[in-house]
Amino acid sequence: MSDLVRRFVLEGHPIRGHAVRLSGAWNGLREHQDYPPAVQQLLGEAMAAVVLLAATLKFDGVLTLQLQGKGLVSLLVAQCTHDFKVRGMARHDPLGGEAGFRSLAGEGQIVVTVEATDRASSYQGVVPITGNSLAESLEAYFRQSEQLPTRVLLAANARVVAGMLVQRVPGVGGTQVQVDDTALAAAWGKADDAMSGLSRTQILEDDVEQRLVNMFGVDEVRVFSGHEVTFECRCSRERVANVLRSLGVDEVRSVIAEQGACTVTCEFCQKPYKFDAIDVEHLFDEAAPRGSNTIN
């Protein structure tokens, strides 16, 4: 299966990591979207990143990664639920050609928000956009918010997105054995070097487990089965219908009279929902249950 996030640990050392690779979910997310290649790549990297962030936490709710900058991309939002359902979107100015991370992001901040059903588990962290990649900004986020040495690698193209995150976590290891500072430093140095030597092309390959074995050795890394990741937007025709009901019959009829149909597009996935004159009359005639009046 290609749409998975998998956890791994280095045996005997407080070093853990997660690896993600998405193809079906990535294609589903972009079904109704048309981004320039540079924006598409940044959004893909953000989708890999938000899954990796969610995988490091225990929560019940939604984790949101937002990039709020003054560059060509004014807003980028990637979301992942505790059961790994993802969606994302980006707003951007016209691009005249190739654009790097700093041109896209500009000056601004990265906001990580956990909206948990248990309010005590809710959280928000804010860090400045730093470095020359989203991965470098996330490494700064971990240093500042969690004070954990962390390496992040993200990659995306039109077909697939992938990412890997490695952390040194006190008290976390494959066999929970005690190691001295010298051994720990050596183990972290090996992990750091392995991440530095991994290219974007390699991170996009299918065989995550074999890649990890090549990086760390068959006797040193343990890879777990992982969780499936799926694309799922919270919009629906019924939620759009509730929005139209909230506008009132006269307002919606005026749109029908002017345009021949009323089309509402989800801000997140860009899926259009079209209601013609017959749909609208049925909408206001039926005794439909009232629900949420937003589609976000």
N, C-alpha and C positions, 0 to 999 in steps of 0.2 A: 504494500500500500504506500502511495506516495505522499498522502496528506497526513503526516504524523509529527508529533513532538515527542522526543524520547529523552529520558534522563539517563545520565551515566555518572559513575563515580570512579575515582582512582583508588584502588584497593590499598588500605592501610594509611591513607593520607586524607586530611580534611579538605579535599578538593572535589568539587562536583561540577556538573555541567548539564546543559540541555542542547539538543540539536533539533531543528525543525526544517521540514521541506514541504512546500505546498505547490500543487499544480491545479487539481480540480477546484479547490476553494478559491485559488487566485483567479482562475478563468471565470468562475461563477461571479466573483466580486466585480469583474470588469465587463460583464456581459452587456450592460447598458451604458458603459462609460467609454470615453474616448479621450485619453490624456496624451499629451506630447511624450515622446520616449523618456526624456529626462525626468518629468514629473511622475510618469508611470514607474520608473525605477525607484524613485524616492518613496513613493507610496508602497511599492512592493517590499522595500527594506523595512518600512515602518510596520507592515503587516507581520513580517518575520519577527521583528523586535517585540511587538505587543504580545505575541504568543510566547516568546521566551520569558518576558516579564511575568506573564500570568503563570507560567510553569514553575517559577521560583517561589510563588506565594500559595498560601492556603486561605481561600476565601470563597464566599458564595455570593456571586453578583457579577458586576461588569468592571473590567479594567480598561481605562481609556488612556491612550497616548496621544497627546496633542503637540503639534509643532506650531507655535505662534510667532511668526517672524515678519520682518519688513522687506523680505526679498521677493522674488517672483512668485513664490508660493506663500500666500498670506495666511493660509490655514490648512493644516493637514490633521485628520483625525483617524486613528485606528483603534478599533475596539475588539476585545476578546472576553468572552464570558468564562466563568469557572469551568464549564464543560466544553470549552474550546470551540465556540461558535464565533466567527469573525465577520467584521464588515469594516469598510473604510472609505474615505473620500478626501479630495483635495480641492482647494480653490486656488487659482493661479492667474497671473497676468499673461498676456500673449508672450510667447517665446520666439525670439528671432532666429534661434539656432541652438547650438549646443550650450548647455548651462551646467556648471558644477554645483557642488553642494552649497558653497558659500553664496553663490548667486541666487540659488533657489531659496535658501533659508534666510539669509541676511542676518541682521541682528535681531535677537528675540529670545524666546525661552521655550523649553520643553517642559510640559506639565504631565505628570503621571497621576491619575486619579483612580482610586478603587472605591466604587459604590457598592457596598456590601449590604446584604439583608440584615446582618448584625452590625449596627452602627459602630460598635466598638472596633470593628475590623476595617471601617472606612478610613481612607487615607488620601492625602494629596502631597506630592512632592514637586518642587519647581527648581529647575536649574537653567542657567544660561545656555544658549546654543554655543558650543565650543568646537574647536578642531576643524577638520576638513571632511568630516563624514558624520552621518547619524550615529554610527557605531562609536566614534570617539565621544560624542555628546553623551551617549548612554553610559560609557565607562566613567565619565565625570559624574553622572547622576548616582551611580553606585558608590563612588568614592565619597560623595558629599552626603547622600541621604542614608546609606547603610554602612558606610565605612568598610566596604568589602573590596579587596583587590579583585578586579573583574576584567576579563578580556571578552570583547564582543566582535564578531565578524558577521556581516550581512551582505547578501547578494541578491540580485533580481534581474530577470529579463522578461521577455514577453510571454514565456511559457511557464516559468517556475520561479519561486522565491525560496530562499533558504537562509539559515542563520545558525550560529553556534555561540554559546555563552559558556565561559568557564570561570568559576569562582573559587577563591580560597575561603572556606567557612570554618571558623573554630568549632571543633567538636563533631564535625561531619566527615565521615570516611567510610570506605567500603567495609572494613573489618573492625573499625573503632579501636585500633591499637594506638598507643602513645608513640609519638615520634619526637625526636629532639629538633631544635631549631635548625640545625644544619641540614638534616634530612628533609625537613619541610621546605626549606629554602630551595634545596636541590629539586624536589618534586615540583614546586611551583615554577621554578626556572624552566624545567622541562616542558610543563604545560604551556608556559608563556612562549617559549621558543617554537613549540608545535603550532600554536595559533598564528604566530608571526610568519611561519613558513607556509601557511595554507592560503592558496589563491582563491579569488572569486570563482574561477572556473571549477576548481576542486570542490568548493562548498556547494555548488549546484548539482553535483553528481548524486546518483541514486543511493549508493551503498554507504549509508551513514556508519553502520557498524564496522565495516571493513576499514573505512577511513579512520575511525577512532583507534582501531587495533594498530593500523600503520603508524598513527601518531604517538601512541603511548605504549604499545606492546600488548600481546594477547594475555599475559599474566597480570597486567597492571590495571586494565580497564574492565569494568562491568557495565554492560548496556542493558537497560530495562526495556520492556515491550512497548511502552509508550501509549499515547492517546491519539485518537483520530481527531483531526481538525476539519471543520466544515464551514462553508459560507452560509450565513443566515441573516438576512436583514429583517428588521422588525416591522417593516411596512406591510400592508395588505390592502386588498380592495375594500374590505369592511372598515378599516381605519380611515381610508380616504373618504368613504361614504359618510362617516361620522363628521369629518371635516366639512364636507359639503353641506350636511344638515345644519351644522353650526352657523354657516353663512346665511342660511335662510333661503326659502324657495324663490323669492323675487330676485335676489342677487344671482343665484345660479341660473335662473331662467334668462336673465339679461345676458349672461355669458353665452348661453346656448343661442340666443337670438343673434348675437354679434359674430360668434365664431362657428356655430353649427354643432359644436361639441365642447365639453368641458374636460380638459386634460390636466391632471395633477401629477407632477413628477416627484418621486422621492428624492430628497436632498442627498441621502447617503448613497443609494445604489443607482440612482437615475432611472429607475424603472418607471415608465409612464402608465398611468391608469386613466383610461378614456371612458367618459360617460356621455352618451348621446341623449337626445331629447326624451326618448322612451325610457332610458335608464333613469333619468332625473325625475320624471313623473312617477315612476315606480318607487324611486328612492323616498319621495316625500309622501306617497300614498300608503306605503307599507308601514306596519307597526314594528319597525326594526328596533332591536335593543340598542340603547345608547352606550357607547364605550368611550375610549380615549379620543380626544379631539385633536390629537397630533399624530403625525406619521413618522416622527424621528425616532 
